[in-house]
Amino acid sequence: MSLFRLDASIRVDGSASRELADAVEAEWQLAHPGDAVVRRHVGTEPFPSTTWGEAVAGSMTPEAQRTPEQRGALALASELVDELTSASAVLLAVPLYNYGVSQHVKAWVDLVIAGSTPGSRLLEGTPAVLATVRGGSYSAGTPREGWDHATDYLRRILADVWGADLTVVERDFTLVGVNPALDAFTEQAKALHTGALSAAREAGRALGAVPVA
C-alpha cells in the first residue's frame, strides 16, 4: 500500500494543517509500517504560474508541434496524475487562505485535470482525508458563515469529480493567540484544537484500516 500526501501551507514550522495531517499520517503508518508515503508540498514548492496554460495549450497541439515548455508541462501533469492514482490512500493538508484555496492548490487541481482524460474518476472508491484549517470561525451563525469558499470546492473536486471516499477533518480559530481581536475565544480555540486532533487520529485509523481491493 502507499499513501499520497499533499501539503499546501506556505509554512512548515507551526503549520496547523500540517499538524492535523501528521496525526492522520501517524495512524496510517501504524497500520502500514514501512509502506511508502509519496509527498508533494505545493505550498513551499509551487508550480510556475505558466505551467497550467502550457499544459492546456500542449494538449490541443499536435505532439510534433509542441514547444519544449508544453512538453514539460504535460509531463508534469502526467506525473501528478500518476502520483494520485497510484496511491492506496490520499491525504491533503489544505489551509483556508483569503476565504478560498491558494493558487498552489488550484494549480495542482488544474494540472491533474489537464493530465487526465476528461471526466475521469481518478480516485473512484479511494479513501481520502482532507485536513483543513481556518484562522477564524466560519460555522453556522457566525458573522462569516459562508465565507469559506475552499472546503466545498475541495469536496466537489475530490469526492464528486474524482470519486474519492472522502473524510474531512476541520479546525477553526487557528489565529487565536496570534490575532489579539480573537483573544476572547481562547478557551473555545483550545477545545476545537483538541477535538480536531482527536478527529484526525480517528480518520487516520480509519484510513489505515481500509482493505486493498
C-alpha positions in Angstrom: 0.0 0.0 0.0 1.0 3.6 -0.4 -0.2 7.0 0.9 -0.1 10.1 -1.2 0.2 13.3 0.8 -0.3 16.8 -0.4 0.6 19.8 1.8 -0.4 23.3 0.8 0.6 25.6 3.7 3.1 28.3 2.9 4.6 27.5 6.3 6.5 24.4 7.5 7.2 25.2 11.2 4.0 25.9 13.1 1.6 24.9 10.3 -1.8 24.0 11.7 -2.8 22.0 8.7 0.5 20.0 8.8 -0.2 19.2 12.4 -3.5 17.6 11.6 -2.1 15.8 8.6 0.8 14.5 10.7 -1.7 13.0 13.1 -3.6 11.3 10.3 -0.3 10.0 8.7 1.0 8.7 12.0 -2.1 6.5 12.5 -1.9 5.3 8.9 1.7 4.4 9.3 1.0 2.4 12.4 -1.3 0.2 10.3 1.2 0.1 7.4 4.8 0.2 8.8 7.4 0.6 6.1 4.9 1.3 3.3 5.6 4.2 1.0 4.4 7.8 1.6 4.7 9.9 -1.6 4.8 13.6 -0.7 4.1 16.8 -2.7 4.4 20.2 -1.0 2.8 22.7 -3.3 2.9 25.5 -0.6 6.7 25.6 -0.4 7.5 24.2 -3.8 4.8 25.8 -6.1 4.4 25.3 -9.8 5.4 28.1 -12.1 2.3 30.3 -12.9 2.5 29.5 -16.6 2.6 25.7 -16.3 -1.2 25.1 -16.4 -1.6 27.3 -19.5 1.3 25.5 -21.2 -0.3 22.1 -20.4 -3.7 23.1 -21.8 -2.2 24.6 -24.9 0.0 21.5 -25.4 -2.9 19.1 -25.1 -4.5 21.0 -28.0 -1.4 20.9 -30.1 -0.2 18.0 -32.3 2.7 16.3 -30.4 5.3 17.1 -33.1 4.4 20.8 -32.9 4.6 21.2 -29.2 7.0 23.6 -27.6 9.5 22.4 -25.0 7.5 24.3 -22.4 4.3 22.5 -23.4 6.0 19.1 -23.3 7.4 19.8 -19.9 4.1 21.0 -18.6 2.3 17.9 -19.9 5.0 15.6 -18.5 4.5 17.3 -15.1 0.7 16.9 -15.3 1.1 13.2 -16.2 3.4 12.8 -13.2 0.9 14.4 -10.8 -1.9 12.1 -12.1 0.3 9.1 -11.6 1.1 10.1 -8.0 -2.5 10.5 -7.2 -3.9 7.4 -8.9 -1.1 5.1 -7.8 -1.9 5.7 -4.1 -3.9 3.3 -2.0 -5.0 6.3 0.2 -4.8 10.1 -0.1 -4.2 12.8 2.5 -4.4 16.5 1.8 -3.5 19.3 4.2 -5.0 22.5 2.9 -5.5 25.7 4.9 -8.0 28.4 4.1 -6.3 31.4 2.6 -8.2 34.6 2.0 -11.5 32.7 2.0 -10.5 30.2 -0.7 -7.9 27.7 -1.8 -4.5 29.1 -2.5 -3.1 29.4 -6.0 -0.9 26.5 -5.3 -3.8 24.1 -4.7 -5.7 25.4 -7.6 -2.7 25.0 -9.9 -2.3 21.4 -8.7 -6.0 20.6 -9.3 -5.9 22.2 -12.8 -2.8 20.3 -13.8 -4.2 17.0 -12.6 -7.3 17.6 -14.7 -5.2 18.7 -17.6 -3.1 15.5 -17.4 -6.1 13.1 -17.3 -8.9 12.1 -19.6 -11.9 14.5 -19.3 -14.4 13.2 -16.8 -12.0 10.6 -15.3 -13.0 9.4 -11.8 -9.4 9.4 -10.8 -10.0 8.4 -7.1 -13.1 6.2 -7.5 -13.5 4.5 -4.2 -10.1 5.5 -2.9 -10.2 6.6 0.8 -9.1 10.2 1.3 -8.8 12.6 4.1 -8.9 16.4 3.8 -7.3 18.2 6.8 -8.3 21.8 6.6 -7.9 24.7 9.0 -9.2 28.2 9.3 -7.9 31.2 11.2 -11.3 32.4 12.4 -14.7 30.7 12.7 -17.0 30.2 9.7 -19.6 27.9 11.2 -23.4 28.5 11.1 -24.5 31.6 12.9 -21.1 33.3 12.9 -20.5 36.7 11.2 -18.5 34.9 8.4 -20.8 32.0 7.8 -20.5 31.1 4.1 -17.1 32.9 3.7 -15.2 29.6 3.4 -15.1 29.0 -0.3 -12.4 26.3 -0.1 -13.9 23.3 1.7 -16.9 22.9 -0.5 -14.8 23.4 -3.6 -12.4 20.6 -2.5 -15.4 18.3 -1.7 -16.6 18.9 -5.2 -13.3 18.0 -6.8 -12.2 15.2 -4.5 -15.5 13.4 -3.9 -17.9 14.5 -6.7 -15.5 14.9 -9.6 -12.8 12.4 -8.8 -14.9 9.9 -6.7 -12.9 9.7 -3.5 -14.4 8.2 -0.4 -13.7 11.5 1.5 -13.4 12.3 5.2 -13.0 16.0 6.2 -11.2 17.0 9.4 -11.5 20.7 10.3 -10.2 23.1 12.8 -11.2 26.7 13.3 -9.7 29.6 15.3 -6.0 28.8 14.4 -5.2 32.5 14.7 -6.3 32.7 18.3 -3.1 33.8 20.1 -1.9 35.5 17.0 -4.6 38.0 16.3 -5.5 39.9 19.5 -9.0 40.5 18.2 -9.7 36.8 18.8 -8.4 36.6 22.4 -12.0 36.2 23.7 -12.1 32.8 22.0 -9.0 31.3 23.7 -10.8 28.6 25.6 -13.0 27.7 22.7 -10.0 27.5 20.4 -8.3 25.1 22.8 -11.3 22.8 22.8 -11.5 22.9 19.0 -7.8 22.1 18.7 -8.1 19.1 20.9 -11.2 17.9 19.1 -9.6 18.3 15.7 -6.5 16.3 16.7 -8.8 13.6 18.0 -10.8 13.6 14.8 -7.5 13.4 12.8 -6.3 10.4 14.7 -9.7 8.7 14.2 -9.6 9.5 10.5 -6.0 8.1 10.3 -7.0 4.9 11.9 -10.0 4.5 9.5 -7.7 5.3 6.6 -5.3 2.6 7.6 -8.0 0.1 8.2 -9.4 0.2 4.6 -8.5 -3.0 2.8 -7.0 -3.0 -0.6 -9.4 -4.2 -3.3 
